Amino acid sequence: MDNNQEGDREEVPVKGDPHPRKRARQVERDAIDERLRQLGPVNHQSSAVRSIYLRQFTILKEDDERRLKPRNDGEDDVIGYSHVCKHCNIVITLKWKQKISGRSGGSYHSVAAQRHLEKCYHGGLDAIATAVAIKEEEASTMSKEKASKMSKVKASKKSSKSSAPATADLCDHHMQSPARLQIVHPNLLTSFGLKKSFHGKIQTVKCFESNPLVREILSSPGDGDVLVVDGGGSPRCAIMGDMLATFAVTNGWSGVVVNGYIRDSMVINNLDVGVKALGTHPLKSLKDYRGEHNVRVSFGGVEFVPGHYLYSDGDGILVSEEELSLPP
């Protein structure tokens, strides 16, 4: 008899032991909570997350409206609507923030929905899990953006470290060398852009009051080259603006030297590019003459030959047949 009673006691579930299905959901809940702790709080104001929460509810009665906050001058109305959870049929109040008078639309407060779904074992956890997935995607995107930004910073530092020596030092060391240095007439060109010194292999464009070829070349990879544009020195329009300067930055051009005028100088002065030009002009150029690419051009007392090298800084512009350096 004692043995039977013992056996009966063994078969009786321990008091407080959760249902296996609930226990499985709790394990899933714990895993989700752990992911949340690792990733940080979900942005409940995110439209994607909020829409996930709100799709788990249906409005009970559209006319069941309770004003929770009186309208004051300059403030939004907060109105309460009864909603029923699709998973457990529990009714909760979700707040709708109505825009101030004169504006249409509004937005739901998702906090109440989020709190209910965290406790709902009939599907609410799936919504939380989806929100976690969104958070993971956001974290991954932010990580990629941060890596990209760091890569650009490193490239910028590398570029600055490998910057050319000063033109004055190059003149001191190479003026008597067979490198045939040429110096552009002083005070002929004005400097624009954040890069006050730049250097690279020369590419050229010859055009007159029309810049389609300049746009085409700057839209292609520059590989650290310098584009020399001979616009004939025309004072009637600008050969280059902020869009072309942005192309130069994006495609890796070291700098642009223009025998002509530019516009949008205020914008260009905030771009990481070196530009030298005769000055500024507000009128844009024509688009009917394409021009010539990589031909010899001459201005400022210097002949610019494709494949030769150009060095520019605050003291002036040097042109050399060979790449220059200083002894260690």
Salt bridges, closest charged atoms under 4 A:
ASP17 OD1 - ARG23 NH1 3.40
GLU28 OE1 - ARG25 NH1 2.88
ASP33 OD2 - ARG29 NE 3.32
GLU34 OE1 - ARG37 NH2 2.99
ASP64 OD1 - ARG66 NH1 3.02
GLU75 OE1 - LYS69 NZ 3.51
ASP77 OD2 - ARG67 NH2 3.23
ASP77 OD2 - ARG71 NH2 3.04
ASP126 OD1 - ARG25 NH1 3.98
GLU136 OE2 - ARG35 NH2 2.76
GLU209 OE2 - ARG236 NE 2.65
GLU216 OE2 - ARG290 NH2 2.89
ASP264 OD2 - ARG263 NE 3.94
GLU303 OE1 - ARG296 NH1 3.43
GLU321 OE2 - ARG180 NH1 2.77
